[in-house]
């Protein structure tokens, strides 16, 4: 059996690239799955995928759904990442940030 060990790290700053990377991975996987499902439903005739306010059906719905999911993921990552960077920058002016790390040994 492995034992989990938890330690706390105190940091002054977090790189913006780390925040954007975490958000891109965290949002990209579920939104990618969701856009794939919407694309498959669009292949079967459901109006789940649209391009220029026109529903897309058939096999074209799958790549359009995936492309739409990718664009939405990047936009949300940019907006939320920028807000998170700003908030953490302001927070770092007053206090240090503590991160709890769990390691499996």
Secondary structure, DSSP 4 states (H G I P E B T S, - for coil): ---EEEEEEEES---HHHHHHHHHHHHHHHHHHHHHHHHHHHHTT-S--EETTEE--TTHHHHHHHHHHHHHHHHHHHHHHHHHHHHHHHHHTTS-EEEEEEEE-
